[in-house]
C-alpha cells in the first residue's frame, strides 16, 4: 500500500487567474449567501464565506499571515460556507485574493436583477421563461 503524505507545515499556493474575487464569486453564485456578511479567499483557492462583522474581516485580511490565513484571526465559528474556484479540476486564486473582501453590497451592485410585474393586467405566467 502506498503511503500518503500530507504536509501541514507549509502553505499551498494555487495559481492566479486574471479575475477579481468579486468576479469569481459572481461566477459561482447567482445570489448572495444570506448567512454571510463577506467573502475572502485563501492561498490554496478556498473561498470563505464569513458571518463575522465586515470590519473585523477587513482588519484580519490586512493583518493575516498569508501562509496561515484568516482562520486564526476570525475563527472557525464564523465560517458559514466554503467553496473552491476550479478550472479543469485545479483550484485558482483571484488576482486580488491577498487583499479582497467581497461584501453583500459590492456583490449586489454588480449583479443584474430582473423584476417582472406580475400584477400588470394581461400578464400571462405561462409565457414567462426562467
JOTA-V901939 format. One record per residue. PHI is phi in whole degrees, -180 to 180 (999 if undefined). PSI is psi in whole degrees, 0 to 359 (NA if undefined). D_LAST is the distance of its C-alpha to the last C-alpha in whole Angstrom. Layout:
PHI_PSI_D_LAST + PHI_PSI_D_LAST
//
This chain:
999_135_51 + -75_144_50 + -82_145_50 + -110_128_47 + -114_123_47 + -115_118_45 + -91_103_46 + -91_355_46 + -89_340_48 + -122_137_46 + -72_152_43 + -101_132_40 + -117_114_39 + -79_157_36 + -66_157_36 + -94_139_34 + -109_151_31 + -82_60_31 + -139_149_28 + -81_166_28 + -62_322_27 + -60_317_25 + -59_317_23 + -65_314_23 + -61_320_22 + -64_328_19 + -74_327_18 + -83_326_19 + -124_131_17 + -87_342_13 + -142_163_15 + -73_138_19 + -70_107_21 + -58_332_22 + -76_343_25 + -88_145_26 + -99_330_28 + -165_172_28 + -136_139_28 + -133_176_31 + -133_145_31 + -100_169_34 + -61_332_37 + -87_1_35 + 100_352_32 + -66_127_31 + -100_124_28 + -110_130_29 + -102_121_27 + -109_151_30 + -110_8_31 + -72_160_34 + -56_137_35 + -54_317_33 + -60_322_37 + -65_318_38 + -69_320_36 + -61_316_37 + -63_316_40 + -63_318_40 + -61_323_38 + -71_322_41 + -94_346_44 + -66_144_42 + -76_128_44 + -62_332_42 + -73_322_43 + -97_341_43 + 77_196_39 + -86_341_38 + -54_315_39 + -63_335_42 + -94_320_42 + -92_320_39 + 100_143_39 + -60_327_37 + -62_339_36 + -92_358_34 + -84_122_32 + -108_342_29 + -166_153_27 + -147_151_27 + -156_154_26 + -105_146_27 + -97_115_26 + -123_146_27 + -126_121_27 + 51_46_28 + 65_19_29 + -117_132_31 + -76_143_31 + -130_154_31 + -108_152_32 + -70_157_30 + -67_342_33 + -114_21_33 + -58_330_33 + -69_338_37 + -125_341_36 + -72_137_32 + -134_111_31 + -90_126_27 + -103_165_27 + -60_319_24 + -62_317_25 + -65_318_25 + -61_311_21 + -68_328_20 + -66_337_22 + -113_21_20 + -121_133_17 + -86_129_14 + -117_130_13 + -110_125_11 + -109_129_12 + -105_126_11 + -82_99_14 + -80_351_14 + -88_352_18 + -66_137_18 + -63_135_20 + 89_2_19 + -69_130_15 + -121_105_14 + -61_333_11 + -68_344_11 + -99_6_10 + -90_130_7 + -102_140_4 + -115_NA_0
//
